[in-house]
C-alpha cells in the first residue's frame, strides 16, 4: 500500500510517500520545508515533489494520512483541507491522526526506549505549547493539552517524564529526542492499524484546543467533504 502523508501542524511543512506492508512502514520519499507562514504555498509543490522522488503517480497512491494537530488554526487547516481535496479527487480514503502521536511514534521507532514516559512538546504560539505524554510503546497517557512552558515544566516531575521530543522540547529541561516535527513514517505508523484493516475512516476532526487567533466570518472548525463522500 502506498500512502501519501502530510502534516502542517507545526512550522514544518511535511510531505512524504510511505510504503505500508504487512509488518513494516518504509519511507519512499520525504520533503520538509520550515516556514510557519507559507504552509499553503509550500505544501502542494512538496506533494508533487515527493511523488516524483518516489517514482509514483498520484493515481498510484492508495490512501492519504494527515496530521490533525493540535496546531495553530491557519497552518493546520492547510494540510487537512489539502488532504481532503486530494482524497476526493483521487477517490481514496483520508485518515487523520494526532500530530503529537506521530512525533512519539517516530521517536520511539526502531531504537532504545526511555526508562519512563516520553513528553512531546510543540509550539502553540501565544507563548504556549501543546503537549502530550506517552508510554514506551507510543500509547498516549495524557493529552493533548495546551498551556505555558512554565506550567508544564512545573508538572514534569509529577508526570514522571524522562525525555522530551518535538520542536519545543528544549523548554522543559529534559533530554531531547528526535524528531522535532511529525515525519511521514510516524504519521503512517499511527494510522497503520486502520489502514491495514481496510476500515473506512470517519470525518477529519482538527485538534485546535483553543479558539483561532482570528475567526473568519462563517468559518467552521470541521473540515468537511462534498456531499456524498466522507474522508477521515
C-alpha positions in Angstrom: 0.0 0.0 0.0 1.3 3.4 -0.9 0.3 6.3 1.4 0.7 10.0 0.9 1.4 11.6 4.4 1.0 15.3 5.1 1.4 17.5 8.2 1.2 21.3 8.7 0.5 21.3 12.4 4.0 22.8 13.2 6.3 25.3 11.5 7.5 22.3 9.4 5.6 21.7 6.2 5.9 17.9 5.7 5.0 15.5 2.9 6.1 12.0 2.1 5.3 8.8 0.2 5.3 5.8 2.6 5.0 2.2 1.7 3.0 0.2 4.2 3.4 -3.6 4.2 2.1 -6.3 6.5 4.8 -5.6 9.1 6.8 -2.5 8.0 6.5 1.2 7.4 9.0 2.4 4.8 9.5 6.0 3.7 10.0 6.1 -0.1 10.4 9.9 -0.2 10.3 12.9 2.2 10.3 16.6 1.8 10.2 19.1 4.7 10.2 22.9 4.5 10.4 25.2 7.5 8.3 28.3 7.2 5.4 28.9 9.6 3.8 31.5 7.3 3.9 29.6 3.9 2.1 26.3 4.5 -0.3 27.0 1.6 2.4 27.9 -0.8 4.8 25.1 0.0 2.6 22.0 0.6 1.3 21.1 -3.0 4.8 21.6 -4.6 6.1 19.2 -1.9 3.3 16.7 -2.6 4.2 16.7 -6.3 7.9 16.5 -5.4 7.6 13.5 -3.2 5.6 11.6 -5.7 8.2 12.4 -8.4 11.0 11.4 -6.0 9.3 8.1 -5.2 8.7 7.5 -8.9 4.9 7.2 -8.4 2.0 9.0 -10.0 -0.7 10.5 -7.8 -3.1 7.9 -9.1 -0.9 5.2 -7.6 -1.5 6.4 -4.1 -3.9 4.2 -2.1 -4.6 6.4 0.9 -3.8 9.8 2.4 -2.8 10.3 6.1 -2.8 13.8 7.5 -1.8 15.3 10.9 -4.9 16.8 12.7 -2.9 18.8 15.2 -3.0 20.2 17.7 -1.7 23.2 15.8 -2.4 26.8 15.0 -5.6 27.3 13.1 -4.4 28.7 9.8 -1.4 26.3 9.3 -3.3 23.2 10.4 -6.2 23.6 8.1 -3.9 23.9 5.1 -2.8 20.3 5.5 -6.3 19.0 6.3 -8.1 20.7 3.5 -5.4 19.7 1.0 -5.7 16.0 2.2 -9.5 16.1 2.0 -9.3 17.6 -1.5 -6.8 15.0 -2.7 -8.8 12.2 -1.3 -11.9 13.4 -3.0 -10.1 13.9 -6.4 -8.4 10.5 -6.3 -11.3 8.6 -4.7 -9.2 7.3 -1.8 -9.6 7.3 2.0 -8.2 10.1 4.1 -7.1 9.3 7.6 -6.5 11.9 10.3 -4.1 11.2 13.2 -2.9 13.4 16.1 0.3 15.1 15.1 1.8 14.6 18.6 1.1 10.9 18.3 3.1 10.8 15.1 6.1 12.5 16.8 6.0 10.0 19.6 5.8 7.1 17.1 8.8 8.3 15.2 10.8 9.0 18.3 10.2 5.5 19.7 10.6 3.6 16.5 13.5 1.2 16.0 15.6 2.2 18.9 16.0 2.2 22.6 13.0 3.5 24.6 13.2 5.8 27.6 13.0 4.3 31.1 9.9 6.3 31.7 7.3 8.4 29.8 8.1 10.5 26.8 6.8 14.0 26.7 6.0 15.5 23.2 6.0 19.3 23.1 5.3 21.6 20.2 4.9 25.4 19.7 1.4 26.7 20.2 2.3 30.3 19.7 0.9 32.9 22.2 3.8 31.9 24.5 2.2 28.5 25.0 2.9 24.9 24.0 1.0 21.8 23.0 1.9 18.6 24.8 1.0 15.0 25.4 2.6 12.2 27.4 3.4 8.7 26.0 4.5 5.3 27.3 7.4 3.4 25.8 5.2 1.8 23.1 3.8 5.2 21.9 0.5 4.9 23.8 -0.8 8.3 24.8 -1.1 8.6 28.6 -2.3 12.2 28.8 -3.2 15.0 26.4 -3.1 16.7 24.2 -3.1 19.8 26.3 -2.2 23.5 25.8 -0.5 25.7 28.4 2.6 27.8 29.1 6.0 26.2 29.2 6.4 27.3 32.9 3.2 25.5 33.9 4.3 22.4 32.0 7.8 22.5 33.4 6.4 22.6 36.9 4.4 19.4 36.2 7.3 17.4 34.7 8.3 15.6 37.9 4.7 14.7 38.6 4.3 13.4 35.1 7.4 11.2 35.5 8.6 12.2 32.1 12.3 11.3 31.4 12.7 12.6 27.9 11.1 15.1 25.5 10.6 15.3 21.7 9.0 17.9 19.5 10.0 21.4 18.4 9.6 22.9 21.8 11.2 20.0 23.8 14.1 22.2 24.9 11.8 24.4 27.0 11.1 21.7 29.6 14.6 20.8 30.7 14.6 17.1 29.8 16.9 15.1 27.5 15.8 15.8 23.9 14.8 13.1 21.5 14.2 13.4 17.7 12.1 14.3 15.8 11.1 17.9 16.1 8.0 17.5 13.9 5.8 14.7 12.6 7.5 12.5 10.0 5.7 10.7 7.2 6.7 7.4 8.7 5.4 8.5 12.1 2.1 9.6 10.7 1.5 6.4 8.8 2.7 4.2 11.8 -0.1 5.8 13.9 -2.7 5.1 11.1 -1.3 1.7 10.2 -3.8 -0.5 12.2 -6.8 1.2 10.5 -5.1 1.3 7.1 -4.3 -2.4 7.3 -7.8 -3.3 8.4 -9.5 -1.6 5.5 -12.0 0.1 7.7 -13.1 3.4 6.2 -12.1 6.5 8.3 -14.6 8.9 9.7 -14.6 12.7 9.1 -11.5 14.7 9.8 -11.6 16.4 13.2 -9.0 19.1 13.8 -7.5 19.4 17.2 -7.3 23.2 17.8 -7.6 23.1 21.6 -8.4 26.8 21.7 -10.0 29.5 19.5 -8.1 30.7 16.5 -6.2 34.0 16.6 -8.6 35.4 14.1 -12.0 34.0 13.3 -13.1 34.4 9.7 -16.7 35.2 9.0 -18.6 31.9 8.5 -15.5 29.8 9.3 -16.1 26.3 10.6 -13.7 24.2 12.6 -14.7 20.9 10.9 -13.1 20.0 7.6 -15.9 18.5 5.5 -16.1 16.7 2.2 -18.5 17.4 -0.6 -21.9 15.8 -0.2 -22.0 12.1 -0.8 -18.4 11.3 0.3 -16.7 11.4 3.7 -13.0 11.5 4.4 -11.2 10.9 7.7 
